[in-house]
Amino acid sequence: MNPLSSARLVSTAQGSDLILTRVFRAPIDDVWASVTEPERTARWFGPWEGDAGPGRTIRVRMSFEEGAPWSDARIDVCEAPTRLAVSMSDEAGEWRMELQLSESAGTTELRLVHHLMTTEGVGEVGPGWEYYLDMLVAARDGAKPSSFDDYYPAQRAYFEALAAG
């Protein structure tokens, strides 16, 4: 399997936004639950624990990463069911991300926006987000998840080309 990417990279005043989109034939509240309820996030990303709310920090287990590490995630904005913004710090640096949801005619569009200070490393980051979003699709559909090897290094050149302009 060689999944294709339709990600975009948009310049901003602070750097760039890497934007990836998926569309679900489901109500917005159901998709929101898939990205916010710990038992549902466990199916495609990893579970989380803590007292969630704007300005609070939760612990997220990245179940599909080597060693399944736990990371702290600060909830910057939570406007159910349309917007969730979080920030994380780890050995790879600072991560600021948003999930934006909108519903129209029985479908929900989910946009993952990764706010980047620099496009360095986007060849590794982009395929990872494609993988996780496809894991979300598979979890919602009850389908077999993809292998990360289908995404990286196959999509690396695509994301590096986005960064090169």
Order of alpha helices (4+ residues) and beta strands (2+ residues): beta-beta-alpha-alpha-beta-beta-beta-beta-beta-beta-alpha-alpha
